[in-house]
Amino acid sequence: MDAPLTETKLMSMEDWLDQFGDEPFEFVGGEKIPMSPSVYGSNYFANLIRDALNEVVKPKQLGDVYLELTIVFTENVRWVRKSLIPDIAFVAANKLVAFRAQHPNTWKELPLMVIPDLVVEVISPTDRYSKVRSKVTRYLEEGVQLVWVVDYLNEVVEVFNKTGFVRELTNTDTLTAGDIIPCFELTLETLFT
């Protein structure tokens, strides 16, 4: 894994909201990183995975699954330390309830400031693998429990947890989310067919 990243520069929430409205970006180490354009294939596979997650998450009311939702990491509600836009993020229901309770009058106007439990990055031909791995490191440093990196062109999924790289799955394997989303199983052969 890459060396730990350190961020020392902050952006005010007001500036972040003003600038983000112009064009989505990630904010890391005081730098705005423009988002790469996506291609049909990456959106197609992101939707398939989101739908598969929702088949388990929604009936059991475990939380919410988001596509390309910006997650903001703050020093406090007025200062943005980092913002990342995962292709897919799952946030447990108890975290969403706590966020709304913490910001009862403003949660509808704020970006989500909650650490997701699961993040999925779908590698697009427009992505550089080294940048995707750097994002994985950032997610894990922030406390994301599980990260999947989906390489649909090579039909491979890399699985990471808080200890780092766990394993690589191929189309003969089944993707699971452990205790984060119990009962979730997705056969990769089904996904990549």
PyRosetta script that sets phi, psi and omega in degrees:
from pyrosetta import init, pose_from_sequence

init()
pose = pose_from_sequence("MDAPLTETKLMSMEDWLDQFGDEPFEFVGGEKIPMSPSVYGSNYFANLIRDALNEVVKPKQLGDVYLELTIVFTENVRWVRKSLIPDIAFVAANKLVAFRAQHPNTWKELPLMVIPDLVVEVISPTDRYSKVRSKVTRYLEEGVQLVWVVDYLNEVVEVFNKTGFVRELTNTDTLTAGDIIPCFELTLETLFT")
pose.set_psi(1, 159.9)
pose.set_omega(1, 178.3)
pose.set_phi(2, -70.2)
pose.set_psi(2, 161.1)
pose.set_omega(2, 176.2)
pose.set_phi(3, -64.5)
pose.set_psi(3, 151.4)
pose.set_omega(3, 179.1)
pose.set_phi(4, -56.5)
pose.set_psi(4, 142.6)
pose.set_omega(4, 179.8)
pose.set_phi(5, -95.9)
pose.set_psi(5, 143.8)
pose.set_omega(5, 177.5)
pose.set_phi(6, -121.9)
pose.set_psi(6, 131.8)
pose.set_omega(6, 177.7)
pose.set_phi(7, -112.3)
pose.set_psi(7, 128.7)
pose.set_omega(7, 178.7)
pose.set_phi(8, -116.6)
pose.set_psi(8, -18.6)
pose.set_omega(8, -177.1)
pose.set_phi(9, -96.4)
pose.set_psi(9, 139.2)
pose.set_omega(9, 178.6)
pose.set_phi(10, -117.1)
pose.set_psi(10, 160.5)
pose.set_omega(10, 173.3)
pose.set_phi(11, -125.7)
pose.set_psi(11, 138.2)
pose.set_omega(11, 178.0)
pose.set_phi(12, -64.9)
pose.set_psi(12, 148.2)
pose.set_omega(12, 179.0)
pose.set_phi(13, -59.3)
pose.set_psi(13, -38.7)
pose.set_omega(13, 179.5)
pose.set_phi(14, -60.8)
pose.set_psi(14, -47.3)
pose.set_omega(14, 178.2)
pose.set_phi(15, -64.6)
pose.set_psi(15, -41.5)
pose.set_omega(15, -179.6)
pose.set_phi(16, -59.6)
pose.set_psi(16, -47.7)
pose.set_omega(16, -179.8)
pose.set_phi(17, -63.1)
pose.set_psi(17, -41.6)
pose.set_omega(17, 178.9)
pose.set_phi(18, -62.0)
pose.set_psi(18, -47.3)
pose.set_omega(18, -176.3)
pose.set_phi(19, -74.5)
pose.set_psi(19, -34.3)
pose.set_omega(19, -177.6)
pose.set_phi(20, -66.5)
pose.set_psi(20, -31.2)
pose.set_omega(20, 179.1)
pose.set_phi(21, -62.8)
pose.set_psi(21, -26.3)
pose.set_omega(21, -179.5)
pose.set_phi(22, -74.0)
pose.set_psi(22, -48.1)
pose.set_omega(22, -179.5)
pose.set_phi(23, -162.0)
pose.set_psi(23, 126.9)
pose.set_omega(23, -177.6)
pose.set_phi(24, -57.7)
pose.set_psi(24, 141.9)
pose.set_omega(24, 179.2)
pose.set_phi(25, -150.5)
pose.set_psi(25, 160.7)
pose.set_omega(25, 169.3)
pose.set_phi(26, -100.4)
pose.set_psi(26, 152.6)
pose.set_omega(26, -177.0)
pose.set_phi(27, -125.0)
pose.set_psi(27, 113.2)
pose.set_omega(27, -176.3)
pose.set_phi(28, -139.8)
pose.set_psi(28, 128.8)
pose.set_omega(28, 176.7)
pose.set_phi(29, 60.9)
pose.set_psi(29, 31.7)
pose.set_omega(29, 179.8)
pose.set_phi(30, 80.4)
pose.set_psi(30, 3.9)
pose.set_omega(30, -177.2)
pose.set_phi(31, -112.4)
pose.set_psi(31, 139.3)
pose.set_omega(31, 172.6)
pose.set_phi(32, -85.7)
pose.set_psi(32, 127.9)
pose.set_omega(32, 180.0)
pose.set_phi(33, -114.1)
pose.set_psi(33, 111.1)
pose.set_omega(33, -179.8)
pose.set_phi(34, -63.6)
pose.set_psi(34, 148.9)
pose.set_omega(34, 179.6)
pose.set_phi(35, -78.0)
pose.set_psi(35, 138.9)
pose.set_omega(35, 176.6)
pose.set_phi(36, -72.7)
pose.set_psi(36, 147.6)
pose.set_omega(36, 175.3)
pose.set_phi(37, -66.9)
pose.set_psi(37, 146.1)
pose.set_omega(37, 179.1)
pose.set_phi(38, -100.2)
pose.set_psi(38, 161.8)
pose.set_omega(38, 177.9)
pose.set_phi(39, -114.7)
pose.set_psi(39, 165.8)
pose.set_omega(39, -177.3)
pose.set_phi(40, -55.2)
pose.set_psi(40, -44.3)
pose.set_omega(40, -177.1)
pose.set_phi(41, -58.4)
pose.set_psi(41, -44.4)
pose.set_omega(41, -178.7)
pose.set_phi(42, -66.8)
pose.set_psi(42, -38.6)
pose.set_omega(42, 177.2)
pose.set_phi(43, -67.9)
pose.set_psi(43, -38.9)
pose.set_omega(43, 179.2)
pose.set_phi(44, -59.3)
pose.set_psi(44, -49.5)
pose.set_omega(44, -177.7)
pose.set_phi(45, -72.4)
pose.set_psi(45, -33.6)
pose.set_omega(45, 175.5)
pose.set_phi(46, -62.0)
pose.set_psi(46, -42.2)
pose.set_omega(46, 178.2)
pose.set_phi(47, -64.4)
pose.set_psi(47, -41.4)
pose.set_omega(47, 178.5)
pose.set_phi(48, -60.5)
pose.set_psi(48, -44.2)
pose.set_omega(48, -178.7)
pose.set_phi(49, -68.7)
pose.set_psi(49, -43.4)
pose.set_omega(49, 177.2)
pose.set_phi(50, -58.3)
pose.set_psi(50, -45.5)
pose.set_omega(50, -180.0)
pose.set_phi(51, -62.3)
pose.set_psi(51, -41.6)
pose.set_omega(51, 178.8)
pose.set_phi(52, -63.7)
pose.set_psi(52, -42.2)
pose.set_omega(52, 177.1)
pose.set_phi(53, -62.5)
pose.set_psi(53, -44.3)
pose.set_omega(53, -178.3)
pose.set_phi(54, -64.3)
pose.set_psi(54, -26.0)
pose.set_omega(54, 177.7)
pose.set_phi(55, -61.9)
pose.set_psi(55, -27.1)
pose.set_omega(55, 177.5)
pose.set_phi(56, -98.9)
pose.set_psi(56, -43.4)
pose.set_omega(56, -173.2)
pose.set_phi(57, -66.2)
pose.set_psi(57, -47.8)
pose.set_omega(57, -173.9)
pose.set_phi(58, -65.1)
pose.set_psi(58, -51.7)
pose.set_omega(58, -178.5)
pose.set_phi(59, -61.3)
pose.set_psi(59, -32.0)
pose.set_omega(59, -178.3)
pose.set_phi(60, -92.2)
pose.set_psi(60, -1.5)
pose.set_omega(60, -180.0)
pose.set_phi(61, 52.1)
pose.set_psi(61, 47.9)
pose.set_omega(61, -177.3)
pose.set_phi(62, -82.0)
pose.set_psi(62, -19.1)
pose.set_omega(62, -177.3)
pose.set_phi(63, 155.2)
pose.set_psi(63, -150.7)
pose.set_omega(63, -179.6)
pose.set_phi(64, -131.4)
pose.set_psi(64, 147.7)
pose.set_omega(64, 176.5)
pose.set_phi(65, -113.0)
pose.set_psi(65, 127.1)
pose.set_omega(65, -175.6)
pose.set_phi(66, -118.8)
pose.set_psi(66, 145.5)
pose.set_omega(66, 171.0)
pose.set_phi(67, -101.9)
pose.set_psi(67, 127.0)
pose.set_omega(67, 174.5)
pose.set_phi(68, 47.1)
pose.set_psi(68, 45.1)
pose.set_omega(68, 175.3)
pose.set_phi(69, -90.7)
pose.set_psi(69, 131.4)
pose.set_omega(69, 178.8)
pose.set_phi(70, -74.3)
pose.set_psi(70, 128.5)
pose.set_omega(70, 176.2)
pose.set_phi(71, -107.3)
pose.set_psi(71, 127.5)
pose.set_omega(71, -177.9)
pose.set_phi(72, -110.7)
pose.set_psi(72, 130.8)
pose.set_omega(72, 176.8)
pose.set_phi(73, -106.1)
pose.set_psi(73, 124.8)
pose.set_omega(73, -170.7)
pose.set_phi(74, -121.4)
pose.set_psi(74, 159.7)
pose.set_omega(74, 166.8)
pose.set_phi(75, -81.4)
pose.set_psi(75, -40.2)
pose.set_omega(75, 168.9)
pose.set_phi(76, -158.0)
pose.set_psi(76, 179.5)
pose.set_omega(76, -172.5)
pose.set_phi(77, -61.2)
pose.set_psi(77, -15.6)
pose.set_omega(77, -176.9)
pose.set_phi(78, -96.7)
pose.set_psi(78, -10.5)
pose.set_omega(78, -175.5)
pose.set_phi(79, -133.0)
pose.set_psi(79, 122.8)
pose.set_omega(79, 178.4)
pose.set_phi(80, -89.5)
pose.set_psi(80, 126.3)
pose.set_omega(80, 177.2)
pose.set_phi(81, -95.1)
pose.set_psi(81, -35.4)
pose.set_omega(81, -176.2)
pose.set_phi(82, -161.1)
pose.set_psi(82, 147.1)
pose.set_omega(82, 170.1)
pose.set_phi(83, -139.6)
pose.set_psi(83, 137.9)
pose.set_omega(83, -178.8)
pose.set_phi(84, -132.8)
pose.set_psi(84, 150.8)
pose.set_omega(84, 179.7)
pose.set_phi(85, -122.8)
pose.set_psi(85, 91.6)
pose.set_omega(85, 177.1)
pose.set_phi(86, -72.5)
pose.set_psi(86, 153.9)
pose.set_omega(86, 176.2)
pose.set_phi(87, -63.3)
pose.set_psi(87, -40.3)
pose.set_omega(87, 177.0)
pose.set_phi(88, -139.9)
pose.set_psi(88, 139.8)
pose.set_omega(88, 174.5)
pose.set_phi(89, -137.4)
pose.set_psi(89, 135.0)
pose.set_omega(89, 172.1)
pose.set_phi(90, -109.4)
pose.set_psi(90, 128.7)
pose.set_omega(90, 177.4)
pose.set_phi(91, -122.6)
pose.set_psi(91, 126.8)
pose.set_omega(91, -178.6)
pose.set_phi(92, -64.2)
pose.set_psi(92, 147.6)
pose.set_omega(92, -176.0)
pose.set_phi(93, -56.2)
pose.set_psi(93, -41.4)
pose.set_omega(93, -177.5)
pose.set_phi(94, -63.0)
pose.set_psi(94, -32.5)
pose.set_omega(94, 177.8)
pose.set_phi(95, -70.6)
pose.set_psi(95, -38.1)
pose.set_omega(95, 178.8)
pose.set_phi(96, -68.0)
pose.set_psi(96, -41.2)
pose.set_omega(96, 177.1)
pose.set_phi(97, -61.6)
pose.set_psi(97, -44.0)
pose.set_omega(97, 179.7)
pose.set_phi(98, -63.9)
pose.set_psi(98, -40.5)
pose.set_omega(98, 179.3)
pose.set_phi(99, -61.4)
pose.set_psi(99, -45.9)
pose.set_omega(99, 179.6)
pose.set_phi(100, -65.5)
pose.set_psi(100, -37.6)
pose.set_omega(100, 178.6)
pose.set_phi(101, -68.4)
pose.set_psi(101, -34.4)
pose.set_omega(101, 179.1)
pose.set_phi(102, -69.4)
pose.set_psi(102, -30.1)
pose.set_omega(102, -177.6)
pose.set_phi(103, -128.5)
pose.set_psi(103, 62.6)
pose.set_omega(103, -170.8)
pose.set_phi(104, -61.3)
pose.set_psi(104, -32.3)
pose.set_omega(104, -176.5)
pose.set_phi(105, -99.5)
pose.set_psi(105, -9.5)
pose.set_omega(105, -173.2)
pose.set_phi(106, -127.3)
pose.set_psi(106, -3.5)
pose.set_omega(106, -173.1)
pose.set_phi(107, -59.3)
pose.set_psi(107, -28.1)
pose.set_omega(107, -179.8)
pose.set_phi(108, -72.4)
pose.set_psi(108, -18.0)
pose.set_omega(108, -177.4)
pose.set_phi(109, -103.2)
pose.set_psi(109, -8.7)
pose.set_omega(109, -175.7)
pose.set_phi(110, -99.3)
pose.set_psi(110, 154.9)
pose.set_omega(110, 168.5)
pose.set_phi(111, -70.4)
pose.set_psi(111, 162.4)
pose.set_omega(111, 178.3)
pose.set_phi(112, -71.6)
pose.set_psi(112, 122.9)
pose.set_omega(112, -178.5)
pose.set_phi(113, -115.5)
pose.set_psi(113, 56.0)
pose.set_omega(113, -177.4)
pose.set_phi(114, -133.6)
pose.set_psi(114, 139.2)
pose.set_omega(114, 177.9)
pose.set_phi(115, -76.6)
pose.set_psi(115, 119.9)
pose.set_omega(115, 178.4)
pose.set_phi(116, -64.6)
pose.set_psi(116, 156.3)
pose.set_omega(116, 176.4)
pose.set_phi(117, -85.2)
pose.set_psi(117, -35.0)
pose.set_omega(117, -179.0)
pose.set_phi(118, -135.8)
pose.set_psi(118, 135.7)
pose.set_omega(118, 175.1)
pose.set_phi(119, -128.3)
pose.set_psi(119, 141.1)
pose.set_omega(119, 177.5)
pose.set_phi(120, -124.2)
pose.set_psi(120, 128.6)
pose.set_omega(120, 172.4)
pose.set_phi(121, -112.3)
pose.set_psi(121, 124.9)
pose.set_omega(121, 177.8)
pose.set_phi(122, -102.4)
pose.set_psi(122, 115.1)
pose.set_omega(122, -176.7)
pose.set_phi(123, -71.8)
pose.set_psi(123, 122.3)
pose.set_omega(123, 177.9)
pose.set_phi(124, -101.6)
pose.set_psi(124, 156.6)
pose.set_omega(124, 175.8)
pose.set_phi(125, -58.7)
pose.set_psi(125, -18.2)
pose.set_omega(125, 178.3)
pose.set_phi(126, -86.8)
pose.set_psi(126, -4.5)
pose.set_omega(126, -179.8)
pose.set_phi(127, -92.8)
pose.set_psi(127, 146.1)
pose.set_omega(127, 169.5)
pose.set_phi(128, -96.9)
pose.set_psi(128, 131.6)
pose.set_omega(128, -175.1)
pose.set_phi(129, -58.7)
pose.set_psi(129, -37.5)
pose.set_omega(129, -179.7)
pose.set_phi(130, -62.3)
pose.set_psi(130, -35.2)
pose.set_omega(130, 178.2)
pose.set_phi(131, -71.2)
pose.set_psi(131, -36.9)
pose.set_omega(131, 177.3)
pose.set_phi(132, -64.2)
pose.set_psi(132, -43.3)
pose.set_omega(132, 178.6)
pose.set_phi(133, -63.3)
pose.set_psi(133, -37.1)
pose.set_omega(133, 176.2)
pose.set_phi(134, -62.7)
pose.set_psi(134, -39.3)
pose.set_omega(134, 177.4)
pose.set_phi(135, -64.7)
pose.set_psi(135, -40.4)
pose.set_omega(135, 177.7)
pose.set_phi(136, -57.5)
pose.set_psi(136, -45.8)
pose.set_omega(136, 178.8)
pose.set_phi(137, -58.8)
pose.set_psi(137, -44.6)
pose.set_omega(137, -180.0)
pose.set_phi(138, -62.0)
pose.set_psi(138, -43.8)
pose.set_omega(138, 179.0)
pose.set_phi(139, -59.8)
pose.set_psi(139, -47.0)
pose.set_omega(139, -178.2)
pose.set_phi(140, -65.3)
pose.set_psi(140, -38.9)
pose.set_omega(140, 177.2)
pose.set_phi(141, -61.7)
pose.set_psi(141, -32.7)
pose.set_omega(141, -178.8)
pose.set_phi(142, -82.0)
pose.set_psi(142, -9.3)
pose.set_omega(142, 176.1)
pose.set_phi(143, 108.2)
pose.set_psi(143, 7.5)
pose.set_omega(143, 174.5)
pose.set_phi(144, -63.0)
pose.set_psi(144, 132.3)
pose.set_omega(144, -174.2)
pose.set_phi(145, -79.1)
pose.set_psi(145, -33.4)
pose.set_omega(145, -173.2)
pose.set_phi(146, -145.0)
pose.set_psi(146, 132.6)
pose.set_omega(146, 178.0)
pose.set_phi(147, -129.4)
pose.set_psi(147, 131.3)
pose.set_omega(147, 173.6)
pose.set_phi(148, -111.9)
pose.set_psi(148, 131.7)
pose.set_omega(148, 173.0)
pose.set_phi(149, -110.9)
pose.set_psi(149, 114.3)
pose.set_omega(149, -174.3)
pose.set_phi(150, -101.2)
pose.set_psi(150, 116.7)
pose.set_omega(150, 176.0)
pose.set_phi(151, -107.8)
pose.set_psi(151, 89.5)
pose.set_omega(151, -174.0)
pose.set_phi(152, -71.9)
pose.set_psi(152, -24.8)
pose.set_omega(152, 178.7)
pose.set_phi(153, -68.0)
pose.set_psi(153, -35.3)
pose.set_omega(153, 178.9)
pose.set_phi(154, -100.6)
pose.set_psi(154, 1.9)
pose.set_omega(154, 178.8)
pose.set_phi(155, 54.6)
pose.set_psi(155, 52.8)
pose.set_omega(155, -178.2)
pose.set_phi(156, -135.9)
pose.set_psi(156, 144.3)
pose.set_omega(156, 171.9)
pose.set_phi(157, -125.3)
pose.set_psi(157, 125.3)
pose.set_omega(157, 173.9)
pose.set_phi(158, -95.7)
pose.set_psi(158, 136.5)
pose.set_omega(158, -178.4)
pose.set_phi(159, -113.6)
pose.set_psi(159, 130.4)
pose.set_omega(159, 178.5)
pose.set_phi(160, -126.6)
pose.set_psi(160, 144.2)
pose.set_omega(160, 170.0)
pose.set_phi(161, -130.5)
pose.set_psi(161, -170.0)
pose.set_omega(161, -173.6)
pose.set_phi(162, -59.4)
pose.set_psi(162, -19.1)
pose.set_omega(162, 177.8)
pose.set_phi(163, -89.4)
pose.set_psi(163, -6.3)
pose.set_omega(163, 179.3)
pose.set_phi(164, 115.6)
pose.set_psi(164, -149.7)
pose.set_omega(164, -178.1)
pose.set_phi(165, -64.0)
pose.set_psi(165, 131.2)
pose.set_omega(165, 179.8)
pose.set_phi(166, -105.3)
pose.set_psi(166, -56.6)
pose.set_omega(166, 180.0)
pose.set_phi(167, -169.2)
pose.set_psi(167, 167.5)
pose.set_omega(167, 177.0)
pose.set_phi(168, -111.2)
pose.set_psi(168, 131.0)
pose.set_omega(168, 179.8)
pose.set_phi(169, -108.0)
pose.set_psi(169, 144.0)
pose.set_omega(169, 176.9)
pose.set_phi(170, -116.3)
pose.set_psi(170, -177.6)
pose.set_omega(170, -174.8)
pose.set_phi(171, -69.2)
pose.set_psi(171, -0.7)
pose.set_omega(171, 173.1)
pose.set_phi(172, -94.0)
pose.set_psi(172, -2.3)
pose.set_omega(172, -176.7)
pose.set_phi(173, -103.0)
pose.set_psi(173, 169.1)
pose.set_omega(173, 176.4)
pose.set_phi(174, -117.7)
pose.set_psi(174, 130.5)
pose.set_omega(174, 179.3)
pose.set_phi(175, -86.3)
pose.set_psi(175, 129.3)
pose.set_omega(175, 177.4)
pose.set_phi(176, -129.3)
pose.set_psi(176, 165.7)
pose.set_omega(176, 180.0)
pose.set_phi(177, -118.3)
pose.set_psi(177, 14.8)
pose.set_omega(177, 176.0)
pose.set_phi(178, 55.2)
pose.set_psi(178, -137.7)
pose.set_omega(178, -178.2)
pose.set_phi(179, -74.1)
pose.set_psi(179, -14.2)
pose.set_omega(179, -177.6)
pose.set_phi(180, -68.0)
pose.set_psi(180, -46.0)
pose.set_omega(180, 174.7)
pose.set_phi(181, -134.9)
pose.set_psi(181, 84.9)
pose.set_omega(181, -178.4)
pose.set_phi(182, -57.6)
pose.set_psi(182, 146.6)
pose.set_omega(182, 177.5)
pose.set_phi(183, 75.6)
pose.set_psi(183, -1.0)
pose.set_omega(183, 178.0)
pose.set_phi(184, -78.6)
pose.set_psi(184, 127.7)
pose.set_omega(184, 174.8)
pose.set_phi(185, -144.0)
pose.set_psi(185, 133.4)
pose.set_omega(185, 176.9)
pose.set_phi(186, -135.2)
pose.set_psi(186, 113.5)
pose.set_omega(186, 177.6)
pose.set_phi(187, -71.3)
pose.set_psi(187, 124.2)
pose.set_omega(187, -175.9)
pose.set_phi(188, -67.4)
pose.set_psi(188, -28.1)
pose.set_omega(188, 176.1)
pose.set_phi(189, -61.1)
pose.set_psi(189, -39.8)
pose.set_omega(189, 177.1)
pose.set_phi(190, -66.3)
pose.set_psi(190, -43.6)
pose.set_omega(190, -179.5)
pose.set_phi(191, -61.1)
pose.set_psi(191, -46.9)
pose.set_omega(191, -172.1)
pose.set_phi(192, -87.4)
pose.set_psi(192, -1.4)
pose.set_omega(192, 179.6)
pose.set_phi(193, -81.0)
pose.dump_pdb("model.pdb")
